Amino acid sequence: MTAAVLRKELHTYIDALSDRSLPALKPLLTLLVEPPYTIEPASPAECAKVEKRVRDYYKNPESFVPLSSIK
């Protein structure tokens, strides 16, 4: 089934829904069309924090706690 045929079929289903059911469908459709997340580049301040933590780690690796021991 081509995308165009499937879209037409889905439009037919939506057109057949009662007015009462439309609000229930909106959150699902909204979720499907929006990207799940947005990745933004780190700010200069965030980069500086990461670089500092890396330097601190290399100076004294024993001072760091593994994530596995926190969970």
N, C-alpha and C positions, 0 to 999 in steps of 0.2 A: 504494500500500500504506500503510495507516495505521500509526501508531507502535505501537498495541496489537498489531496482526497481526505486525509485524516483531519486536517483543519476544518474542512467543510463538514465532515461528520460531527466533529466536536461542537461546531457552531450550531448544528441542528439539535444536539442534545441540550445545549444552553438555551436555545430558543424554546425548547419544549418544557423547561423547568417552570414551576409556578413562581410567582413573585415572592412567595414566602421562602422559597428555597435558595433564591439568588444570594442573599447575605451569607448563607452558610458556605457557598462555593467561593466567594471572593477571597477569603484568607488563603485557601489552597492555591488558587491561581496566582495570587500575589507572591506567595512563597516560591512558586515555580518559575516566575519570570524575573525575580530579583536575583542578583548574584549572591551566593551564600556568604561571601565575605569580601572585604576589600583589603588588599595589602598595600600599605603606604611605605615609602622609604623612611628610614629612621632619620630623626632630626639631628642636627649637629650636637645638641646636648645629649641625646640618647647615645650617639656614637661615642662621645667622650666618656660617658659612664661605662660603656662596655669596654672601651680601651683601658680605662683605669682598673676595672675589675680583672682584666686579663693580666695587666702588669702586676697587680697585687697577688694574683695567683702564682705567677712565675717567681715572685720574690719569696713567697711562703705558701707552698701548696698544702701544707698540713693545716692551715687555718680555715680551709674550705670544708664545708659539710656536703657530702654527696646528696643529691636529690632523693635517692632511694631511701636514705635514712630518715628523711623528713616525713615521707608518706607513711 
